[in-house]
Every structure is written in C-alpha cells, then in structure tokens.
Amino acid sequence: MNPFALPFMRTAVAASILTGTALSLLGVFMTARRVAFSGLAVSQLAALGTVVGVSLLEFHLGGGALALAFVGLGMFLLSRLSRTRTVPSEAWVACLYVLGAGAAVLILSKAPRGESDTLGVFFGNVLSLTTTEVWESLAIALTVVGVLGVWLRRWVWIFVDSVSAEVSGIAAERWNFLFYALFAVAMTMAIHIVGVLLAFAYLILPAAAGFTAVRRMRDLFLVVPLTAAAVTVAGFYISFRLDFPTGPFVAVLLAATALLAKGYAAARGR
Amino acid sequence: MKELIRFQDVDLGYGRSAILKNVSLVISSGEAVGLVGPNGVGKTTFLRAVLGLLKPIAGEVHRDRAHRFAYVPQADGMEFFWPLTVRGAVELAVRSRRPFGRMTAGEKAAVQGAMEKTGVSAIGDLLIREASGGQRQRTILAQALSQEPDVLLLDEPTRGLDVVAERDLLALIAGLKYQNLTILLVTHSLQIPLNLTERILLFKDGAVIDACTEELIQTKKLEQIYGVPFLHHEYNGQRWVIALGDKP
C-alpha cells in the first residue's frame, strides 16, 4: 500500500515539508553563527512554554502566545548571560536547556496523560496533524522564504561580518532583531507542529549537510531545503513501512544524511 | 583639508568605566593616521566611536556623514563557513544595497576594479575558506574598496599573516594613500605606521598621544612616552625603531 494514498499522511507530510523548509533555511544562519545549541535551548524553552500554555489554554487560544513569550524570554536571557565573562556562554545555553526540558517534564508529570503528553511535546505526533497545521506551516514557510530571499546577500553579509555591514550604513542590530524574532515565531510554531526533536533536527542537520557538501552559495539555499523535504518524504515512507514512530525516524534520517554528507566531502578530500 | 572626525573632550568605555579619557583631536580628509598600542588599551574602542558604534561616556564625537566609510576587519575574526568565492565575498557589500542582490553597471565595475587593485581577480573562483590568510585579507580589503569609500578603517590588517603576505599587504595599503582616501590604521606594531602614515595616535595609560610621525623619528618623544631608550634605524627608505633593554 502506498502510504501517501492516505489523507492523514498527505496532510502530515505537507506540514512537515513546509516546516522543514522554513527551519532549515533559518538553520543555515544559526549554524553559520555557531549558535546551534542556543537553538536547542530555545527549543526546549518553547516546549516548556507550550506545556505551560496547553495546561492552561488551548494552543490556538493563547497557549501559542505563551510559548512564544517563553522563547522571547529565553533569547533575551541568552543574549544577557552570554555577555558575562566569568563563565563561557555555552554554560548558560546548557543551563536554559536543562531548565526548559526539566521543568516541562515536571509539569507534564502532573498532567492526566503525563507520559503520552511528554512524548507528544518532545518527539511530536506528526501523523495527527490537521489542515490547520498545514496552513500554519505554509504561512511560516512563505514568511521565511520571503524575508530571507529578498535580502539574501544582506543577511549573509550581516552574518559574516556585522560590523562592516553596520559601518556601511546597514542597521545590523535591527536586522538581527528581525531575524531572531522570525526564528522565535517559526520555532514556536514548529515545536507545536512537529515536536522538539524534529524541529531541532530540521534547524541544524540539513544546514550541516549543506555546508559540508556544497561549494556554491546559490546551491546552499537550494540544497538545504530540498534535503529537508526529500528526507521528510523518505522518512515518512520508510517509517510507515517499518512501523516506526515517524518524527524520530525522520530526525534520525536527517542525522544520517548530515553524516553521509560529511563522508562524501571527506572522500573528495574536503 | 576638510574636517572629517572631531573628538571633543571625549571619555570612552563600556558601562561607566572609561578606558580612554579626555580625548580631543581632529582627523581631516586625505590623512593617513596610525592608531598604535598594545592589546586592551582602547584602540578598538576608539575605532568603534569613530564608526558610530559606541556612544561616548562624556564629550562629543562628530563624524561627517556625507562621507562614505568602509571597515576592514581582521580576517581571522570572521566566519568562513559560508561557501563564498573570493568574488562572491567582494560583491557582498554592494549586493547588500538592493533587493535580490542586484548590481548596477557602475557597481560591477567598482567590484572588478577593487579586485584588480588588490590582486584577487585571478582567484575570483577560489572558495574563501580555502584561501590563505593573505588572500583573505586582500579579499576583505577589496570588499571595502568596492564600496568606493572616502574613509577606510583598517583593524590590525596584518595580524596572522606571514612576513611576505604582510609586506605585500602594506605595499598595497601604501598605494591607497595616494588616491584621496582617508586611512585609519589600527595596529599593535609601531613599525607599520612609521612607514605608512604621517600621523600616529599612541594609546597609553588611558590617554591618546597625538604625534607627527617625523617628530617621533627626529626627536626623543618615543623615549619620553615609553620611558625606555629606542634604537632608530633607516634602510632603503624603510624605518624601524626598537625598544632597547638591559643586556640579558
């Protein structure tokens, strides 16, 4: 049986591809700035916000806003804490990661369906997605592609060398703020749609594969979202056939793809 | 010469603690000025104030905004994960001006001219992450020149380069002096501005000592500033000063 003949599979794969497209494009910039693990910490805080929000309200009735507020708070804390010179900033990234993950589990332990809710938040339940999530992920994907695509060279310059960009008259701080605001919204929505694990995998792994294997800038921004999309389709198909949970399977396949890209680059002497 | 930058009784630092105190000076168009001092004395802080990236704690910094500024950072402080070619890196600044990275014919010519001037046009297709330190620094310089600036600010441009790459880069910068560019060159080494700039700002103990290069060479001012004897040497138009110590 072709799994994509099933309507719920088509809905889930569409939402996942669109979410993967948005996050993988943002992930190119997060990876290049060496803040991939900040992305993980922020993901966990978004999960905590989602848990708190869903315990109090439905996601679409304000729970999402609470999750976004947690992400904003986490990013603010990271920017403040990373300025301290007594401890490397990675320590504060780890601190926020533990806080987000630990507190979310503690709250879920008191929920009526604690264990299944925990699995849902952290590993997602992509096969239960509806057309609402497809429209949400389409909105995120179009926004990310639009915002990054129109000013792609400017974004790259700011991420390569923000001081030179600022000196030349670009308000780099405002552009950075716009980027992180976009990241916060996209990550919050993505965790609601695909869970923490797959959202983080989409954010970092296609970008890691792209940076490793690609040697032209224009190819990077094609290969990265196409990798996310292709691995998503393959992951959905194989996990259905082998009866594995879909979200974690796609995440593992993304990690394997990044490692294969590294192997390919090493074989070509790069 | 037109006044470009004026510091009036300026204190500079971060938070409330001043690294530089009571700085007053003027930099005019067409000047080449060296900013010299060891790490941590406030050279970069001063440069950030010139660039308008740092507000003074006290006093006023005036910068003529009619002039176009371009900054040349240290190549080893930049992110080179991006699969940018040398040409792609040079074009970034100009392509950042318009949506979809469009360039005018004039901008394309400026990019090509900057690449030829800095000697990187032959390596335009080389990935910058695979380029040598000297090639990277030339690429960044080409990127700054492609913007056709009036003022060029160079932050330790020779840091991390081998002696030959350093020599070639300094010769290139020396050539720029004669093209109506105002040059501010930050360095920890006194040798570089002695041979490149007619004016040197020495950063020492929270103060900025404004000196004419010839005056430093011809008088005992260096000895007075640093409190140690110096050996002055000149060969084939090149100048060196060496701080002398007790024989070990």
Boltz contact constraints between the chains, C-beta under 6 A:
constraints:
  - contact:
      token1: [A, 32]
      token2: [B, 79]
      max_distance: 6.0
  - contact:
      token1: [A, 32]
      token2: [B, 81]
      max_distance: 6.0
  - contact:
      token1: [A, 150]
      token2: [B, 99]
      max_distance: 6.0
  - contact:
      token1: [A, 153]
      token2: [B, 92]
      max_distance: 6.0
  - contact:
      token1: [A, 153]
      token2: [B, 95]
      max_distance: 6.0
  - contact:
      token1: [A, 153]
      token2: [B, 96]
      max_distance: 6.0
  - contact:
      token1: [A, 153]
      token2: [B, 101]
      max_distance: 6.0
  - contact:
      token1: [A, 154]
      token2: [B, 96]
      max_distance: 6.0
  - contact:
      token1: [A, 157]
      token2: [B, 92]
      max_distance: 6.0
  - contact:
      token1: [A, 157]
      token2: [B, 96]
      max_distance: 6.0
  - contact:
      token1: [A, 160]
      token2: [B, 79]
      max_distance: 6.0
  - contact:
      token1: [A, 161]
      token2: [B, 73]
      max_distance: 6.0
  - contact:
      token1: [A, 161]
      token2: [B, 78]
      max_distance: 6.0
  - contact:
      token1: [A, 164]
      token2: [B, 71]
      max_distance: 6.0
  - contact:
      token1: [A, 167]
      token2: [B, 51]
      max_distance: 6.0
  - contact:
      token1: [A, 167]
      token2: [B, 69]
      max_distance: 6.0
  - contact:
      token1: [A, 167]
      token2: [B, 71]
      max_distance: 6.0
  - contact:
      token1: [A, 168]
      token2: [B, 93]
      max_distance: 6.0
  - contact:
      token1: [A, 211]
      token2: [B, 81]
      max_distance: 6.0
  - contact:
      token1: [A, 214]
      token2: [B, 83]
      max_distance: 6.0
  - contact:
      token1: [A, 215]
      token2: [B, 83]
      max_distance: 6.0
  - contact:
      token1: [A, 216]
      token2: [B, 83]
      max_distance: 6.0
  - contact:
      token1: [A, 217]
      token2: [B, 83]
      max_distance: 6.0
  - contact:
      token1: [A, 217]
      token2: [B, 84]
      max_distance: 6.0
  - contact:
      token1: [A, 217]
      token2: [B, 88]
      max_distance: 6.0
  - contact:
      token1: [A, 220]
      token2: [B, 83]
      max_distance: 6.0
